[in-house]
């Protein structure tokens, strides 16, 4: 486990006014920016090469990245300031940095968790997976559907939208995606989409013929910082559990 990418290009509109003058990646939780916490998480797991995509306030992001504590890791910027590409397009733009033989980690910048990346990586290898998605049992509106831990579909329980990749023999299990992936670089040869698109759509495209696997974790020590309310919860979680979240 050597390489990773941090998705840090989001606008953070639900975090306004905090994101009116800075990007979401630089919002602080427990005295550290979300970006620094993601760097800490990845380097603590042994990552030594990290790609960070940028869009919102790109000059401010470049300045902040130059000042980060990297713990010996090399940081590379994938600049999307010409066009925000969503997760799939952003990953494809960064492909030149992520090609190689080993799987790489992808980590949303707004996720704070105690997910064991080493264990997740080993399961990815053992399953010969194209991608492994951190998931948990928690309430949300959109779910990935799994059969025996293998992705078989997607569902929005509010709109009733349903995508089935293949017909599973048993009822599918709903799992909420947690914003951390491990991906084989082979995926770049299989991507048919271009421009602005979600990586979730790629997973659903590939799930019929490739192993897109679930890695289930404890939702009690996980938070996404997608809104001011969620930021408050993340702050409480980090301050109550410094041994899990303050890795340096």
QUIDAFEN-V771241 format. One record per pair of residues at least 24 apart in sequence whose ideal C-beta (glycine too) atoms are under 10 Angstrom apart, sorted by the first residue. I is the first residue (numbers start at 1). J is the second residue. If there is no record, write none. Layout:
i:I j:J
i:I j:J
//
This chain:
i:1 j:42
i:1 j:45
i:1 j:46
i:1 j:47
i:1 j:48
i:1 j:102
i:1 j:103
i:1 j:104
i:1 j:105
i:1 j:117
i:1 j:118
i:1 j:120
i:1 j:121
i:1 j:122
i:1 j:124
i:1 j:125
i:1 j:182
i:2 j:46
i:2 j:47
i:2 j:48
i:2 j:49
i:2 j:73
i:2 j:100
i:2 j:101
i:2 j:102
i:2 j:103
i:2 j:104
i:2 j:105
i:3 j:42
i:3 j:47
i:3 j:48
i:3 j:49
i:3 j:50
i:3 j:51
i:3 j:73
i:3 j:74
i:3 j:76
i:3 j:97
i:3 j:98
i:3 j:99
i:3 j:100
i:3 j:102
i:3 j:103
i:3 j:104
i:3 j:105
i:3 j:106
i:3 j:185
i:4 j:38
i:4 j:39
i:4 j:41
i:4 j:42
i:4 j:43
i:4 j:45
i:4 j:46
i:4 j:47
i:4 j:48
i:4 j:49
i:4 j:50
i:4 j:51
i:4 j:52
i:4 j:73
i:4 j:98
i:4 j:104
i:4 j:105
i:4 j:106
i:4 j:107
i:4 j:117
i:4 j:180
i:4 j:182
i:5 j:42
i:5 j:49
i:5 j:50
i:5 j:51
i:5 j:52
i:5 j:53
i:5 j:76
i:5 j:78
i:5 j:87
i:5 j:90
i:5 j:91
i:5 j:94
i:5 j:97
i:5 j:98
i:5 j:104
i:5 j:105
i:5 j:106
i:5 j:107
i:5 j:181
i:5 j:183
i:6 j:34
i:6 j:35
i:6 j:38
i:6 j:39
i:6 j:41
i:6 j:42
i:6 j:50
i:6 j:51
i:6 j:52
i:6 j:53
i:6 j:54
i:6 j:65
i:6 j:75
i:6 j:78
i:6 j:105
i:6 j:106
i:6 j:107
i:6 j:108
i:6 j:109
i:6 j:111
i:7 j:38
i:7 j:51
i:7 j:52
i:7 j:53
i:7 j:78
i:7 j:86
i:7 j:87
i:7 j:90
i:7 j:91
i:7 j:94
i:7 j:106
i:7 j:107
i:7 j:108
i:7 j:109
i:7 j:110
i:7 j:111
i:7 j:179
i:7 j:181
i:7 j:199
i:8 j:34
i:8 j:35
i:8 j:38
i:8 j:51
i:8 j:52
i:8 j:53
i:8 j:54
i:8 j:55
i:8 j:56
i:8 j:61
i:8 j:64
i:8 j:65
i:8 j:77
i:8 j:78
i:8 j:80
i:8 j:90
i:8 j:107
i:8 j:108
i:8 j:109
i:8 j:110
i:9 j:52
i:9 j:53
i:9 j:54
i:9 j:55
i:9 j:56
i:9 j:58
i:9 j:61
i:9 j:78
i:9 j:79
i:9 j:80
i:9 j:81
i:9 j:84
i:9 j:85
i:9 j:86
i:9 j:87
i:9 j:89
i:9 j:90
i:9 j:93
i:9 j:109
i:10 j:53
i:10 j:55
i:10 j:56
i:10 j:84
i:10 j:86
i:10 j:87
i:10 j:90
i:10 j:108
i:10 j:109
i:10 j:110
i:10 j:226
i:11 j:55
i:11 j:56
i:11 j:57
i:11 j:84
i:12 j:56
i:12 j:109
i:12 j:110
i:12 j:225
i:12 j:226
i:12 j:227
i:13 j:56
i:13 j:226
i:13 j:227
i:14 j:225
i:14 j:226
i:14 j:227
i:14 j:228
i:14 j:229
i:14 j:230
i:14 j:231
i:15 j:110
i:15 j:225
i:15 j:226
i:15 j:227
i:15 j:228
i:15 j:230
i:15 j:231
i:16 j:227
i:16 j:228
i:17 j:228
i:18 j:225
i:18 j:228
i:18 j:231
i:19 j:56
i:19 j:57
i:21 j:57
i:21 j:60
i:22 j:56
i:22 j:57
i:22 j:60
i:22 j:61
i:22 j:64
i:23 j:54
i:23 j:55
i:23 j:56
i:23 j:57
i:23 j:58
i:23 j:60
i:23 j:61
i:23 j:64
i:23 j:109
i:24 j:56
i:24 j:57
i:24 j:109
i:24 j:110
i:24 j:225
i:24 j:226
i:24 j:231
i:25 j:52
i:25 j:53
i:25 j:54
i:25 j:56
i:25 j:57
i:25 j:60
i:25 j:61
i:25 j:64
i:25 j:65
i:25 j:109
i:25 j:110
i:25 j:225
i:26 j:56
i:26 j:57
i:26 j:60
i:26 j:61
i:26 j:63
i:26 j:64
i:26 j:65
i:26 j:109
i:27 j:109
i:27 j:110
i:27 j:225
i:27 j:228
i:27 j:231
i:27 j:234
i:28 j:225
i:28 j:231
i:28 j:235
i:29 j:110
i:29 j:112
i:29 j:223
i:29 j:225
i:29 j:231
i:29 j:232
i:29 j:233
i:29 j:234
i:29 j:235
i:29 j:236
i:29 j:237
i:29 j:238
i:29 j:239
i:29 j:245
i:30 j:112
i:30 j:234
i:30 j:235
i:30 j:236
i:30 j:237
i:30 j:238
i:30 j:239
i:30 j:240
i:30 j:241
i:30 j:242
i:30 j:245
i:30 j:246
i:31 j:235
i:31 j:238
i:31 j:239
i:31 j:246
i:32 j:69
i:32 j:112
i:32 j:238
i:32 j:245
i:32 j:246
i:32 j:248
i:33 j:64
i:33 j:68
i:33 j:109
i:34 j:108
i:34 j:109
i:34 j:110
i:34 j:111
i:34 j:112
i:34 j:225
i:34 j:231
i:34 j:234
i:35 j:61
i:35 j:64
i:35 j:65
i:35 j:68
i:35 j:109
i:35 j:110
i:36 j:64
i:36 j:67
i:36 j:68
i:36 j:69
i:36 j:70
i:36 j:248
i:37 j:107
i:37 j:109
i:37 j:110
i:37 j:111
i:37 j:112
i:37 j:113
i:37 j:225
i:37 j:234
i:37 j:238
i:37 j:245
i:37 j:246
i:37 j:247
i:38 j:68
i:38 j:107
i:38 j:108
i:38 j:109
i:38 j:110
i:38 j:111
i:38 j:112
i:38 j:180
i:39 j:65
i:39 j:68
i:39 j:69
i:39 j:70
i:39 j:71
i:39 j:73
i:39 j:75
i:39 j:107
i:39 j:109
i:39 j:247
i:39 j:248
i:40 j:68
i:40 j:69
i:40 j:70
i:40 j:71
i:40 j:245
i:40 j:246
i:40 j:247
i:40 j:248
i:41 j:105
i:41 j:107
i:41 j:111
i:41 j:112
i:41 j:113
i:41 j:114
i:41 j:115
i:41 j:117
i:41 j:180
i:41 j:245
i:41 j:247
i:42 j:71
i:42 j:73
i:42 j:105
i:42 j:107
i:42 j:117
i:42 j:247
i:43 j:69
i:43 j:70
i:43 j:71
i:43 j:72
i:43 j:73
i:43 j:247
i:43 j:248
i:44 j:71
i:44 j:117
i:44 j:118
i:44 j:247
i:44 j:248
i:45 j:105
i:45 j:107
i:45 j:115
i:45 j:116
i:45 j:117
i:45 j:118
i:45 j:119
i:45 j:120
i:45 j:121
i:45 j:247
i:46 j:73
i:46 j:105
i:46 j:117
i:46 j:118
i:46 j:121
i:47 j:71
i:47 j:73
i:47 j:74
i:47 j:104
i:47 j:105
i:47 j:107
i:47 j:117
i:48 j:72
i:48 j:73
i:48 j:74
i:49 j:73
i:49 j:74
i:49 j:75
i:49 j:76
i:49 j:97
i:49 j:98
i:49 j:100
i:49 j:104
i:50 j:74
i:50 j:75
i:50 j:76
i:50 j:97
i:50 j:104
i:50 j:105
i:50 j:107
i:51 j:75
i:51 j:76
i:51 j:77
i:51 j:78
i:51 j:90
i:51 j:91
i:51 j:93
i:51 j:94
i:51 j:95
i:51 j:96
i:51 j:97
i:51 j:98
i:51 j:104
i:51 j:106
i:52 j:76
i:52 j:77
i:52 j:78
i:52 j:79
i:52 j:94
i:52 j:109
i:53 j:77
i:53 j:78
i:53 j:79
i:53 j:80
i:53 j:81
i:53 j:84
i:53 j:85
i:53 j:87
i:53 j:89
i:53 j:90
i:53 j:91
i:53 j:93
i:53 j:94
i:53 j:109
i:54 j:78
i:54 j:79
i:54 j:80
i:54 j:81
i:54 j:90
i:55 j:79
i:55 j:80
i:55 j:81
i:55 j:82
i:55 j:83
i:55 j:84
i:55 j:85
i:55 j:90
i:56 j:80
i:56 j:81
i:56 j:84
i:57 j:81
i:58 j:82
i:69 j:248
i:71 j:247
i:71 j:248
i:80 j:196
i:83 j:195
i:83 j:196
i:84 j:196
i:85 j:194
i:85 j:195
i:85 j:196
i:85 j:197
i:86 j:195
i:86 j:196
i:86 j:197
i:86 j:198
i:86 j:199
i:86 j:200
i:86 j:201
i:87 j:179
i:87 j:181
i:87 j:196
i:87 j:197
i:87 j:198
i:87 j:199
i:87 j:200
i:87 j:201
i:87 j:202
i:88 j:191
i:88 j:193
i:88 j:194
i:88 j:195
i:88 j:196
i:88 j:197
i:88 j:198
i:88 j:199
i:88 j:200
i:88 j:201
i:88 j:202
i:88 j:203
i:88 j:205
i:89 j:191
i:89 j:193
i:89 j:194
i:89 j:195
i:89 j:196
i:89 j:197
i:89 j:198
i:89 j:199
i:90 j:196
i:90 j:197
i:90 j:198
i:90 j:199
i:91 j:181
i:91 j:183
i:91 j:187
i:91 j:188
i:91 j:191
i:91 j:197
i:91 j:198
i:91 j:199
i:91 j:202
i:92 j:187
i:92 j:188
i:92 j:191
i:92 j:193
i:92 j:194
i:92 j:195
i:92 j:197
i:92 j:199
i:92 j:202
i:94 j:188
i:95 j:185
i:95 j:187
i:95 j:188
i:95 j:189
i:95 j:191
i:96 j:188
i:98 j:183
i:98 j:185
i:98 j:187
i:98 j:188
i:99 j:185
i:99 j:186
i:99 j:188
i:99 j:189
i:100 j:185
i:101 j:184
i:101 j:185
i:101 j:186
i:102 j:184
i:102 j:185
i:103 j:129
i:103 j:130
i:103 j:131
i:103 j:132
i:103 j:181
i:103 j:182
i:103 j:183
i:103 j:184
i:103 j:185
i:103 j:186
i:103 j:187
i:104 j:181
i:104 j:182
i:104 j:183
i:104 j:184
i:104 j:185
i:104 j:187
i:105 j:132
i:105 j:180
i:105 j:181
i:105 j:182
i:105 j:183
i:106 j:131
i:106 j:133
i:106 j:179
i:106 j:180
i:106 j:181
i:106 j:182
i:106 j:183
i:106 j:199
i:107 j:134
i:107 j:179
i:107 j:180
i:107 j:181
i:107 j:182
i:108 j:177
i:108 j:178
i:108 j:179
i:108 j:180
i:108 j:181
i:108 j:224
i:108 j:225
i:108 j:226
i:109 j:179
i:109 j:225
i:110 j:179
i:110 j:223
i:110 j:224
i:110 j:225
i:110 j:226
i:110 j:227
i:110 j:230
i:110 j:231
i:110 j:234
i:111 j:178
i:111 j:179
i:111 j:180
i:111 j:222
i:111 j:223
i:111 j:224
i:111 j:225
i:111 j:226
i:111 j:234
i:112 j:179
i:112 j:221
i:112 j:222
i:112 j:223
i:112 j:224
i:112 j:225
i:112 j:230
i:112 j:233
i:112 j:234
i:112 j:235
i:112 j:237
i:112 j:238
i:112 j:244
i:112 j:245
i:113 j:178
i:113 j:179
i:113 j:180
i:113 j:217
i:113 j:218
i:113 j:219
i:113 j:221
i:113 j:222
i:113 j:223
i:113 j:224
i:113 j:234
i:113 j:237
i:113 j:244
i:113 j:245
i:114 j:217
i:114 j:218
i:114 j:220
i:114 j:221
i:114 j:222
i:114 j:237
i:114 j:241
i:114 j:243
i:114 j:244
i:114 j:245
i:114 j:247
i:115 j:178
i:115 j:179
i:115 j:180
i:115 j:215
i:115 j:217
i:115 j:218
i:115 j:221
i:115 j:222
i:116 j:215
i:116 j:217
i:117 j:180
i:117 j:182
i:117 j:215
i:119 j:215
i:119 j:217
i:120 j:180
i:120 j:181
i:120 j:182
i:120 j:213
i:120 j:215
i:120 j:217
i:121 j:182
i:121 j:215
i:122 j:182
i:122 j:215
i:123 j:149
i:123 j:182
i:123 j:213
i:123 j:214
i:123 j:215
i:123 j:216
i:124 j:181
i:124 j:182
i:124 j:183
i:124 j:184
i:124 j:211
i:124 j:213
i:124 j:215
i:125 j:182
i:125 j:184
i:126 j:213
i:127 j:211
i:127 j:212
i:127 j:213
i:127 j:214
i:127 j:215
i:128 j:184
i:128 j:210
i:128 j:211
i:128 j:213
i:129 j:182
i:129 j:183
i:129 j:184
i:129 j:210
i:129 j:211
i:129 j:212
i:129 j:213
i:129 j:214
i:129 j:215
i:130 j:183
i:130 j:184
i:130 j:186
i:130 j:187
i:130 j:190
i:130 j:202
i:130 j:203
i:130 j:206
i:130 j:207
i:130 j:209
i:130 j:210
i:130 j:211
i:130 j:212
i:130 j:213
i:131 j:181
i:131 j:182
i:131 j:183
i:131 j:184
i:131 j:186
i:131 j:187
i:131 j:199
i:131 j:202
i:131 j:203
i:131 j:206
i:131 j:207
i:131 j:210
i:131 j:211
i:131 j:212
i:131 j:213
i:132 j:180
i:132 j:181
i:132 j:182
i:132 j:183
i:132 j:184
i:132 j:211
i:132 j:212
i:132 j:213
i:132 j:214
i:132 j:215
i:133 j:175
i:133 j:177
i:133 j:178
i:133 j:179
i:133 j:180
i:133 j:181
i:133 j:182
i:133 j:183
i:133 j:199
i:133 j:200
i:133 j:203
i:133 j:212
i:133 j:213
i:133 j:214
i:133 j:215
i:133 j:216
i:134 j:175
i:134 j:176
i:134 j:177
i:134 j:178
i:134 j:179
i:134 j:180
i:134 j:181
i:134 j:182
i:134 j:214
i:134 j:215
i:134 j:216
i:134 j:217
i:134 j:222
i:135 j:173
i:135 j:174
i:135 j:175
i:135 j:176
i:135 j:177
i:135 j:178
i:135 j:179
i:135 j:180
i:135 j:213
i:135 j:214
i:135 j:215
i:135 j:216
i:135 j:217
i:135 j:219
i:136 j:175
i:136 j:176
i:136 j:177
i:136 j:178
i:136 j:214
i:136 j:215
i:136 j:216
i:136 j:217
i:136 j:218
i:136 j:219
i:136 j:220
i:136 j:222
i:137 j:173
i:137 j:174
i:137 j:175
i:137 j:176
i:137 j:216
i:137 j:217
i:137 j:218
i:137 j:219
i:138 j:175
i:138 j:176
i:138 j:178
i:138 j:219
i:138 j:220
i:138 j:222
i:139 j:174
i:139 j:176
i:139 j:219
i:140 j:174
i:140 j:175
i:140 j:176
i:140 j:177
i:141 j:176
i:142 j:174
i:142 j:176
i:142 j:177
i:142 j:200
i:143 j:172
i:143 j:173
i:143 j:174
i:143 j:175
i:143 j:176
i:143 j:177
i:144 j:172
i:144 j:173
i:144 j:174
i:144 j:175
i:144 j:176
i:144 j:177
i:144 j:200
i:144 j:203
i:144 j:204
i:144 j:207
i:144 j:212
i:144 j:214
i:145 j:171
i:145 j:172
i:145 j:173
i:145 j:174
i:145 j:175
i:145 j:204
i:145 j:207
i:145 j:214
i:146 j:172
i:146 j:173
i:146 j:174
i:146 j:175
i:146 j:207
i:146 j:212
i:146 j:213
i:146 j:214
i:146 j:216
i:147 j:171
i:147 j:172
i:147 j:173
i:147 j:214
i:148 j:172
i:148 j:173
i:148 j:213
i:148 j:214
i:149 j:173
i:149 j:175
i:149 j:211
i:149 j:212
i:149 j:213
i:149 j:214
i:149 j:215
i:149 j:216
i:150 j:207
i:150 j:210
i:150 j:211
i:150 j:212
i:150 j:213
i:150 j:214
i:151 j:175
i:151 j:200
i:151 j:203
i:151 j:204
i:151 j:206
i:151 j:207
i:151 j:208
i:151 j:210
i:151 j:211
i:151 j:212
i:151 j:213
i:151 j:214
i:152 j:204
i:152 j:207
i:152 j:208
i:152 j:212
i:153 j:204
i:153 j:207
i:154 j:200
i:154 j:201
i:154 j:203
i:154 j:204
i:154 j:207
i:163 j:200
i:163 j:201
i:163 j:204
i:163 j:207
i:164 j:204
i:164 j:207
i:164 j:208
i:165 j:203
i:165 j:204
i:165 j:205
i:165 j:206
i:165 j:207
i:165 j:208
i:165 j:209
i:165 j:212
i:166 j:207
i:166 j:208
i:166 j:209
i:173 j:214
i:173 j:216
i:175 j:214
i:175 j:215
i:175 j:216
i:176 j:219
i:176 j:222
i:177 j:203
i:177 j:214
i:177 j:224
i:178 j:215
i:178 j:216
i:178 j:217
i:178 j:219
i:178 j:222
i:178 j:223
i:178 j:224
i:179 j:222
i:179 j:224
i:179 j:226
i:180 j:215
i:180 j:217
i:180 j:222
i:181 j:212
i:181 j:215
i:182 j:213
i:182 j:215
i:183 j:212
i:184 j:210
i:184 j:211
i:186 j:210
i:187 j:212
i:221 j:245
//
